[in-house]
Amino acid sequence: MINRLGRAQPYALSLFRIVIGLLFTCHGVASLFGLLGGAPVPAGTWPGWYAAVIQLAGGTLVLLGLGTRTAALVGSGSMAFAYFDVHQQRGLLPMENGGEAAVFFCWTLLLIVFSGPGALAADRLFTSRGATRKDAEVQRKQRLRVPA
């Protein structure tokens, strides 16, 4: 059972990354275009419009698995900034200040920075192109290796 779960781990991580990327992208779409029940933020306003651009671009990159670690790091940092600059002025705890989403996105994106994009990422298409067939097989076995 544990062996089977270990083999599924890279795919579960990919699914996690895709869901988080989609949700982060939706926040950007809501803030930039006023869709999905959001109110549009006027272009160029600090920090809301820039955060929305990071959410849209970074969320899309995380969703697709392109430059995942970098996009997730930038997104995580922007959410930490949002929490401490905007939300914490209203109260100390996320339940008091409405900062739960910022905290969740900050920590889940930080987890993606350290865990990587998983098996189903667009980055994998580009990294294995230049490699020989043998190198690609070794990479595939390393991704599927079950930790001891």
Secondary structure, DSSP 8 states (H G I E B T S, - for coil): -HHHHHHHHHHHHHHHHHHHHHHHHHHHHHHHH--TT-----TT-TTHHHHHHHHHHHHHHHHHTSSHHHHHHHHHHHHHHHIIIIIGGG-SSHHHHT-HHHHHHHHHHHHHHHH---SS-HHHHHHTTSS-HHHHHHHHHHHH----
